[in-house]
Amino acid sequence: MVVNPKGIFYQRVKIDDASEIIEKTVLNGELLDRLLYTDTLTGAKVTYEHDVPFYKKQRRIVFGMNGQIDPKSLEDYLAIVAIVP
């Protein structure tokens, strides 16, 4: 999951993690190390989705605005069509 507006990427999130994410990350700006991605080569914690090696070289086209628009709203889709190159 991505916690916006900062774009913090947490992996393997479970329902039980929700209250801790809200309390610590959303309200207090703290990172939850146990939910951050760990780079398998370096062992470093990765905070943002675009820095995860798997995603780093990818460019979202079809689902580029996934998570930012209402998937059931034609108006949301049409609003972004004009701004996406």
N, C-alpha and C positions, 0 to 999 in steps of 0.2 A: 504494500500500500504506500501511497505517497501522501505525506502530511503537508498540506499547503497552508500558508503562502510560501513557506521557505523551501518546499520541495524535498523534504526529508524522506528517504526511502527506507521502509521497514519491510522485512521479509518474514515469511512464516508466521504471520500475525493470527492470533486466535481471539475468539470473543472475550476470553478472560483478560486479554491484554488491553482492551479498549479503555477501561477506566484509568489505567496507568498512563497510556498514551495521552489521554486528554489532560490528566492532572500534571504530568511532568513535561511533556513536549508542547502541547497546545497552550497551556496556561503559564508554564514556567520556562519554556525554551530549552529544556534539558533534553539531551539525546539518551536513548535507551540502547546502550552498547549491545545488549544481548539480542536485539532485533535488527541491528545493522548487518548488512552484507559483509562477509569476510572474504577478501581476495584470496583465492586458493594458492596463488603463487607467492604472494608477499606476506600474507597473514594480516595485512592492514585492513582496518575497518573502513567501509565506504559509506559516506553519508547520503550521496545523491544518486538517483537512478542512472543519470547520464554518465556517471563515473564507473559504473559496474562494467567490467570488461565485456560481458555478453551484449550489453546495450550500447556501449561506447561508440561503435562504428556504425550503428544503425540509425536510420532516419525514418521516423514514423510518417507514413503517408496516409494510408487508409484510416488508421486509428490515431492520427496525430493529435487530435483534440480530446481523445478519450479521457474521461474524468473531469473535463472542463465544460462539457455541454450536456444537456439532457438528451439521452439517446432516443427519446420518444418525441422530440420536438423538431419538426421540420424548420421552424423559425430559427432555432439555434444553429442548425446545420447551414442554412442559407446565410446567416449572419457571418459565419466564418469563411464561407467559400470565397467571398470577396477579398478577404485579407490573407489567405494562404497562397503563397506563390506556386 
